[in-house]
Amino acid sequence: MTAMTDTSGILASDTELVRKHLAAVTMSQPLSDVEAEVCKARIKQLLAEKNAVLVAHYYTDSLLQALAEETGGLVSDSLEMARFGRDSAATTLVVAGVRFMGETACILSPDKTVLIPTLDATCSLDVACPADEFGAFCDAHPDRLVVVYANTSAAVKARADWVVTSSIAVDVVEHLAAQGKKIIWAPDRHLGSYIQSRTGADMLLWNGACIVHEEFKAKGLLDLRAVYPDAAILAHPESPASVLAIADVIGSTTQIIRAATQLPQTHFIVATDKGIFYKLQQLAPDKTFIIAPTAGHDATCRSCAHCPWMAMNSLQRLLESLETGSNRVSVPRALSERAMVPLQRMLDFASSKQLKATGRA
């Protein structure tokens, strides 16, 4: 069974969503090389003074990713960022990413201070799944287990039975389907459809989508492959089914990076956020990576293969947050404890199956 909720009353179109958020926020102006070095030096000083560690998502600016690595932090997906922060001796976690990533860090480290460069950095999947609307939907289908993607708010996680990442979702749903469980899946419909096609599970899908991955088009990929016939296509499962159908590898950010370093091809067409190119080029400097075509170009498209909210992270905002303690992310303790239950369920499952629970989020 596949069904989707009608979220038309919840959100305007993705295009309008992006426009409204960006119109309300002043983007940081580009820094000169000298200004960037001054800013980085001050950030490094403050990280040391405040016993803080910087964790950055694969999709943030390469300057932030490099700074995280230079200062003993981490560049990874959201769950691994949160686990690294939890296990770090640092008392302050600085999360370069989007708000739900900061919340996940709070859930795993409730006694640490969590800062984010800007609280305006959100996620179309998070916004498209409001906790009250989703809770009502779950209540209307009490016979189903609730499985949600990591790209959701703490409140939505707290309503779930399981929280999963893209790399472990198929294994978890396959496990539940083998027990005859029926499932509510949220929020990404493309990832949900992919999981269902792999597992045959009875899944009721929430109608959300990532504004970056939904823009990738099969025709554009085929046209590009005609130019690079020996290139392998690497795609994240948040992409439409028509894109996944022609991909050579479908996987999470971590799995895409691993494939690029292990496969024999020298050229790769990559259907995920182009922020990942920093890590791809770092780990496979002898290979060529090509951004998968989107539905538009530059100002005419919604994402142009880069999340507009990830782009809100900047050195200037990171410095301001560290200097002033602004943009602190907090999750009420009771809510954090409830959200930790389905997260821990996934971590225990991964441990029992000796799986690594990393993902796009």
Beta strands, then each sheet from edge to edge (+ up, - down):
strand 1: 2-4
strand 2: 52-57
strand 3: 74-76
strand 4: 92-96
strand 5: 113-115
strand 6: 145-149
strand 7: 162-164
strand 8: 183-186
strand 9: 203-205
strand 10: 232-235
strand 11: 249-250
strand 12: 267-271
strand 13: 288-291
strand 14: 328-329
sheet 1: 1+ 9+ 8+ 6+ 7+
sheet 2: 3+ 2+ 4+ 5+ 14-
sheet 3: 11+ 10+ 12+ 13+
end
